[in-house]
Amino acid sequence: MDNILYNLLYSLNDQLDKNEIGSVNFILSRYFIENFNKIPKANIYQMAEDCSVSRASIRRFSQGLGFENFADIKKTIKNHLPEEINISDKNYRELLTGNLIRIVSELDERMNTHEIDVICNRIKKSKKMIILTSRTSMSNAKDFQIELASKGKLSYIISEGYLDSTIFDDIEKDDYIITLSVSGLFAKSVAEKMNQIDCVKDLITVNRIIEFGDTFNHVYYMSHLDHSTNADIYRAYGLHYFLDIIQNHY
């Protein structure tokens, strides 16, 4: 699943979690999720009737998710829904296992002790450590934060939409920001903000196309090849492995 659909589904589930059952936002979020693959062909009149809400409510809900209107959501989902491919369970397991072995083997070679020492020393040296992450890597960031906390290291997670947080105030040169952006798109979106901050900044990514050298002190590539267009498996498995090695060494 690409970042666009992931972020949309993340926002819809977030609406479910923070709104009361029976509220307009709850009802519309549930409808979107339960009919997600059908939304590109959905009719706003029928949707309003099914949900017992007004078309204006659907429009406001769409705008709250960052879209111009309901038609904009329909178009976005249609453009990003992957083509449905049926793979048998056996073939899928074999494909997944092969990819996992390849990813772990390559990361094991690339993550030598010196590189891990550098990252861990930056974490230890910093008074303030920030984990800057896209929504798609939030669960990995949270696990990493908790592991560091178990070893007495305080860290802060900042994600999309929170770049104006006061946590960036009083940053010192030895403080540390580690950015998790597997596809590289999130790193590109925060580059302007990062260029305004004077501290140690590292990036973990598989994107070898975008030039990040001017923004980050060091870019840790998870592969010798560019996998920015198919980053899902690196996000789901590779990033967790990468961060787990760091926290274990810390």
N, C-alpha and C positions, 0 to 999 in steps of 0.2 A: 504494500500500500504506500502511495507516495505521500509527501508531507501535507499537501493540500487537503486530501480526504482525511488523513489522520487528524489534522488540526480541527477540521469541521466536526468530526465525530467526538473528539475530545471536548469541544465546546458544548456539543449537544448533551453528552453525558454529564458535563459539569452543571448544565442547566437543570438536569434531573436531580442532581445531588443537592443543589442549593435552593431549589424552589419547592414550595409546598405542593403536595399531591392535590390535583384538581385545579391548580392555578393555570392561567393561559400558557405561560412559558413551559410548565411541566407537560401539559397536554400536547403542545406543539413539538416539544423535544421528543416525546415518546412516539409521536406520529412519524416524525422524520426518521428516527432510528428503525422503527418497525417496518417502514416502507422505503428504506433508503435506496434500494436498487430501482424502485419504481418512480422515484421523485422526478427524474428527467422527463417523464411523460405525464406527470400529475397535472391536474387542473385546479387552479386556485379556488374556483367556485365549489368544486367537489370537496376539496380539502377543508374549506371553511365550514361546509355543511357537516362533514364527517366529525370535525373537531368542535362543532358548535361555537365557533368564534367568527369574528368579522374578518373580511379581507384586509382591513386596516391593521388588525392585530397581527396577521401573518406578515404584512409588510414591516411593521415595527420589530417583530421578532427577527426577521431576516436582517434588518439593519443592525440589530443588537449583536448579531453574529459577524458583522463586518461586511455585509453585502449590500448592494444598492436596493434590491428588492427580491421577491420570490423568484422571478425569472432569472436573476443573476445566480441564485443558488442552483436552480435547475441546470443552467448552462455549465456551471462549474463542475457539478457532479457528473454530468454527461461526458464532459471533456476528460475527466480523470478516472472514471471507472475503468478498471482493467478488463480486457477481454476474458471472458470466462473460459478457462481451460480445465478440462477434467483429467486429473491424474489419479491413478489408482493408489490406494494406501501404500502398497508395497513399493511402487516406483517412487512415490513421494518420500518414503523413508530412506530409500537408497540414495536419492538425489540429495536430501537434506544431510544425511550422514557423510556423504562425499564432500559436500560443501563445508561442513563443520570441521572435518579433518584437515581440509586444505587451509581454512582460515586459521585454526589454532596452530597448525604447523608453521605457517608463515609468521604469525604474531610471535611465536616462541623464538624464532630466529631473529626477528627485528627488535625484540625487547631485551636487549642485553643488559647486564647488571649496571653498567655505567649510566645508561639512559635512565633507568629506574632510580638510581642513586640521585641523579640530578633533580628529577621530579620530586622525590621524597624530601630532599634537602630544601627545595623551594617551599614545600608545604610546611616543614618544620620551622623554617626561618621566618615565615610570614606571620605578622600579628593578625592580619585579616586575610582570610582565604575565601574566595568566591568561586562557586561552581556555576558557570554561565551555560545554560543548556536550552536547547530547543524542546518543545513539548514532547516530541517523539522520543527524546532520550531522558525524560523526566524520571522514569522508574529506575533507570540505571544511576542517575545522579543521586536519587534519594538513597538507594542502597549504599552507594559510595560514601555519602554524607554520614550515614548511620555507622558504617564500619570505622570511619575516622573518629567519630564521636566516642566509640567504644574504646578508643586508644587515647582519649583525652584531647582530641583536636577539634576545635570549633570551626565550622565552615557554614557558608551561607549559599543557598541556591537562588539564583535569579533566572527567570525565564522570560519568554516573549511577553511584551506588554508591561514589563516592570523595569525597563532600563532607566527610568527616572527615579529609581529607589534611592533613598538617602544612604543606603549601604555603600554607595560609591563615593560618598563624602569622606574626606580625610584619608584617602588612599596614600600610602607611602611607597617609596620606590621598591622596597623589599617585599611588599605585599604581593599576593599571588592570585591571578585569575586563570582558571583552566576552563577553556570553552569546549563543550561537547557538541560537535556539529558533524555528524557522520557524512551526510550528503554535501556539506559545505554551504548550503543555502542560508542557514541560520548565521553562520560565521560572516557571510557576505553582508547580511542585513544589519549586523551589529558592528561592522568595521568602523563606521564613522564615530560611533560612541567609544569604541576601544582606542581609536587614534587620539581621543581627547584625554585619555587616562595614562598617567605615567607610573607604571609599575610593571612587574614581570607578568607577561601574558603568554600562555601556551594554548595550542589548539590540537584537538584530536579529530581526525577526519579521514575520509578515503578520497576526497576530491583533490585531484592533481591538476585540474584545469585552471581553477581560479588562483590568482597570485595572492598569497596571504603573507608573504615575507615582510611587507612593509608595516603590517599591523601587529603581528605576533612575534615574540622573541624566538619561538621555535614551533615548528609544525610537526606533529607526530603522525606520520601516515600509517594507516593500518594495513596498507598493501602497497606493493611496488607498482601496481596497476591502478588506473582510475576506475572506481566503481561507484561514482556519484549518481549514475542513473539507475543503479540497482543496489541501493545501499541497505535495503531492508534486513538482509541476513547479517550484515555487519553490525547494524543497529541492535538487532535482537540478541545476537550471540557474541560477536567480536568485541563490542564495546564493553560488555560485562566482563569478559575475559581480561581485557586490557586493564580495566579499573581494579579488578580483583587482584591482579599481580601487583599493582601499585600498593593497595592497602595492606597486602600481606607483607610486603617489603618494608612498609613504613614503621 
